[in-house]
Protein backbone atom coordinates (compact mmCIF):
# COMPACT_ATOMS: atom_id res chain seq x y z
CA UNK A 1 0.00 0.00 0.00
CA UNK A 2 1.30 3.43 -0.80
CA UNK A 3 1.84 5.87 2.04
CA UNK A 4 1.77 3.09 4.62
CA UNK A 5 -2.02 3.32 5.03
CA UNK A 6 -3.81 0.01 5.32
CA UNK A 7 -6.90 -0.65 3.18
CA UNK A 8 -10.30 -0.25 4.83
CA UNK A 9 -12.62 -3.18 5.44
CA UNK A 10 -14.81 -1.89 2.61
CA UNK A 11 -11.86 -1.84 0.19
CA UNK A 12 -10.94 -5.39 1.17
CA UNK A 13 -14.52 -6.63 0.88
CA UNK A 14 -15.14 -5.00 -2.52
CA UNK A 15 -11.75 -6.20 -3.77
CA UNK A 16 -12.62 -9.77 -2.86
CA UNK A 17 -16.03 -9.55 -4.57
CA UNK A 18 -14.38 -8.14 -7.70
CA UNK A 19 -11.69 -10.84 -7.57
CA UNK A 20 -14.28 -13.62 -7.50
CA UNK A 21 -16.27 -12.06 -10.35
CA UNK A 22 -13.15 -11.57 -12.48
CA UNK A 23 -11.94 -15.11 -11.81
CA UNK A 24 -15.30 -16.52 -12.89
CA UNK A 25 -15.36 -14.35 -16.01
CA UNK A 26 -11.79 -15.18 -17.05
CA UNK A 27 -12.42 -18.89 -16.59
CA UNK A 28 -15.20 -18.72 -19.21
CA UNK A 29 -12.70 -17.64 -21.90
CA UNK A 30 -15.04 -15.04 -23.48
CA UNK A 31 -12.40 -12.53 -24.58
CA UNK A 32 -11.69 -12.76 -28.28
CA UNK A 33 -7.99 -11.96 -28.29
CA UNK A 34 -5.35 -14.26 -29.80
CA UNK A 35 -2.93 -13.41 -26.97
CA UNK A 36 -5.42 -14.86 -24.47
CA UNK A 37 -6.35 -18.03 -26.38
CA UNK A 38 -5.91 -21.01 -24.09
CA UNK A 39 -4.51 -18.89 -21.24
CA UNK A 40 -5.65 -20.07 -17.83
CA UNK A 41 -5.45 -16.98 -15.65
CA UNK A 42 -5.57 -16.83 -11.87
CA UNK A 43 -6.45 -13.68 -9.96
CA UNK A 44 -4.72 -13.89 -6.56
CA UNK A 45 -5.47 -10.31 -5.49
CA UNK A 46 -7.48 -7.20 -6.31
CA UNK A 47 -6.60 -3.94 -4.54
CA UNK A 48 -9.25 -1.26 -4.57
CA UNK A 49 -8.51 2.47 -4.45
CA UNK A 50 -9.97 4.26 -1.40
CA UNK A 51 -12.77 5.73 -3.56
CA UNK A 52 -13.39 2.25 -5.11
CA UNK A 53 -13.11 3.67 -8.64
CA UNK A 54 -9.89 1.87 -9.60
CA UNK A 55 -9.18 -1.82 -9.14
CA UNK A 56 -5.58 -2.98 -9.41
CA UNK A 57 -5.93 -6.57 -10.55
CA UNK A 58 -2.93 -8.85 -10.04
CA UNK A 59 -2.94 -11.86 -12.35
CA UNK A 60 -0.79 -14.85 -13.15
CA UNK A 61 -1.21 -17.17 -16.12
CA UNK A 62 -0.95 -20.86 -15.31
CA UNK A 63 2.71 -21.82 -15.26
CA UNK A 64 3.74 -18.16 -15.36
CA UNK A 65 4.12 -18.26 -19.14
CA UNK A 66 3.69 -15.18 -21.35
CA UNK A 67 2.92 -12.98 -18.31
CA UNK A 68 3.71 -9.68 -20.03
CA UNK A 69 1.71 -10.61 -23.15
CA UNK A 70 -1.31 -11.64 -21.07
CA UNK A 71 -1.19 -8.49 -18.91
CA UNK A 72 -0.98 -6.32 -22.02
CA UNK A 73 -3.91 -8.17 -23.64
CA UNK A 74 -6.07 -7.83 -20.52
CA UNK A 75 -5.34 -4.09 -20.29
CA UNK A 76 -6.14 -3.76 -23.99
CA UNK A 77 -9.53 -5.43 -23.37
CA UNK A 78 -10.25 -3.86 -19.98
CA UNK A 79 -13.33 -1.94 -21.14
CA UNK A 80 -14.97 -5.13 -22.43
CA UNK A 81 -14.01 -7.00 -19.25
CA UNK A 82 -15.34 -4.16 -17.12
CA UNK A 83 -18.68 -4.19 -18.94
CA UNK A 84 -19.07 -7.94 -18.56
CA UNK A 85 -17.98 -8.21 -14.92
CA UNK A 86 -19.53 -5.10 -13.39
CA UNK A 87 -22.99 -6.02 -14.69
CA UNK A 88 -23.01 -8.87 -12.13
CA UNK A 89 -21.81 -6.74 -9.22
CA UNK A 90 -23.95 -4.59 -6.96
CA UNK A 91 -21.67 -1.55 -6.87
CA UNK A 92 -22.58 2.13 -7.00
CA UNK A 93 -19.72 2.87 -9.45
CA UNK A 94 -18.08 0.54 -11.92
CA UNK A 95 -14.35 0.42 -11.11
CA UNK A 96 -11.75 0.78 -13.83
CA UNK A 97 -9.59 -2.34 -14.03
CA UNK A 98 -5.82 -2.10 -14.30
CA UNK A 99 -4.03 -5.40 -14.72
CA UNK A 100 -0.57 -6.19 -13.34
CA UNK A 101 1.58 -9.29 -13.10
CA UNK A 102 1.47 -10.84 -9.64
CA UNK A 103 5.05 -11.00 -8.44
CA UNK A 104 4.41 -12.53 -5.02
CA UNK A 105 5.27 -16.01 -6.32
CA UNK A 106 8.65 -14.78 -7.54
CA UNK A 107 9.29 -12.97 -4.27
CA UNK A 108 8.35 -16.05 -2.23
CA UNK A 109 10.73 -18.16 -4.33
CA UNK A 110 13.53 -15.65 -3.82
CA UNK A 111 13.01 -15.66 -0.05
CA UNK A 112 12.86 -19.46 0.02
CA UNK A 113 16.14 -19.64 -1.91
CA UNK A 114 17.76 -17.20 0.53
CA UNK A 115 16.59 -19.19 3.54
CA UNK A 116 18.05 -22.39 2.10
CA UNK A 117 21.42 -20.81 1.26
CA UNK A 118 24.58 -21.99 3.00
CA UNK A 119 25.17 -18.51 4.38
CA UNK A 120 21.87 -18.52 6.29
CA UNK A 121 22.24 -22.19 7.30
CA UNK A 122 25.54 -21.44 9.04
CA UNK A 123 23.82 -18.74 11.10
CA UNK A 124 21.21 -21.24 12.22
CA UNK A 125 23.79 -23.70 13.58
CA UNK A 126 24.70 -23.30 17.28
CA UNK A 127 28.14 -21.82 17.81
CA UNK A 128 30.71 -23.63 19.94
CA UNK A 129 30.89 -20.73 22.39
CA UNK A 130 27.11 -20.69 22.93
CA UNK A 131 25.50 -22.70 25.67
CA UNK A 132 22.93 -25.25 24.64
CA UNK A 133 19.54 -24.21 26.12
CA UNK A 134 19.17 -27.73 27.50
CA UNK A 135 22.38 -27.32 29.54
CA UNK A 136 21.02 -24.33 31.44
PETA-V59900 format. One record per residue. N is the residue number from 0. RES is the residue in one letter. PSI is psi in whole degrees, -180 to 180 (999 if undefined). Layout:
BEGIN
n->{N & N}
res->{RES & RES}
psi->{PSI & PSI}
END
This chain:
BEGIN
n->{0 & 1 & 2 & 3 & 4 & 5 & 6 & 7 & 8 & 9 & 10 & 11 & 12 & 13 & 14 & 15 & 16 & 17 & 18 & 19 & 20 & 21 & 22 & 23 & 24 & 25 & 26 & 27 & 28 & 29 & 30 & 31 & 32 & 33 & 34 & 35 & 36 & 37 & 38 & 39 & 40 & 41 & 42 & 43 & 44 & 45 & 46 & 47 & 48 & 49 & 50 & 51 & 52 & 53 & 54 & 55 & 56 & 57 & 58 & 59 & 60 & 61 & 62 & 63 & 64 & 65 & 66 & 67 & 68 & 69 & 70 & 71 & 72 & 73 & 74 & 75 & 76 & 77 & 78 & 79 & 80 & 81 & 82 & 83 & 84 & 85 & 86 & 87 & 88 & 89 & 90 & 91 & 92 & 93 & 94 & 95 & 96 & 97 & 98 & 99 & 100 & 101 & 102 & 103 & 104 & 105 & 106 & 107 & 108 & 109 & 110 & 111 & 112 & 113 & 114 & 115 & 116 & 117 & 118 & 119 & 120 & 121 & 122 & 123 & 124 & 125 & 126 & 127 & 128 & 129 & 130 & 131 & 132 & 133 & 134 & 135}
res->{X & X & X & X & X & X & X & X & X & X & X & X & X & X & X & X & X & X & X & X & X & X & X & X & X & X & X & X & X & X & X & X & X & X & X & X & X & X & X & X & X & X & X & X & X & X & X & X & X & X & X & X & X & X & X & X & X & X & X & X & X & X & X & X & X & X & X & X & X & X & X & X & X & X & X & X & X & X & X & X & X & X & X & X & X & X & X & X & X & X & X & X & X & X & X & X & X & X & X & X & X & X & X & X & X & X & X & X & X & X & X & X & X & X & X & X & X & X & X & X & X & X & X & X & X & X & X & X & X & X & X & X & X & X & X & X}
psi->{140 & 145 & 2 & 3 & 130 & 150 & 150 & 165 & -38 & -45 & -45 & -44 & -48 & -41 & -40 & -38 & -45 & -41 & -46 & -44 & -43 & -43 & -45 & -44 & -48 & -28 & -20 & -10 & 51 & -3 & 122 & 83 & 124 & -27 & -14 & -2 & 123 & 7 & 121 & 115 & 129 & 150 & 89 & -26 & 144 & 124 & 123 & 143 & 157 & -33 & 2 & 19 & -15 & 132 & 117 & 113 & 119 & 126 & 161 & 121 & 150 & 128 & -3 & 20 & 143 & 40 & -50 & -39 & -43 & -44 & -45 & -43 & -41 & -41 & -35 & -33 & 18 & -32 & -42 & -46 & -45 & -47 & -38 & -40 & -45 & -25 & -28 & -2 & 149 & 71 & 147 & -43 & 143 & 118 & 150 & 132 & 134 & 121 & 139 & 154 & 135 & 118 & 8 & -31 & -42 & -43 & -41 & -40 & -40 & -43 & -42 & -42 & -43 & -43 & -28 & -1 & 156 & -36 & -44 & -39 & -39 & -31 & -21 & -15 & 141 & 141 & 157 & -32 & 0 & 145 & 141 & 133 & -26 & -21 & -16 & 999}
END
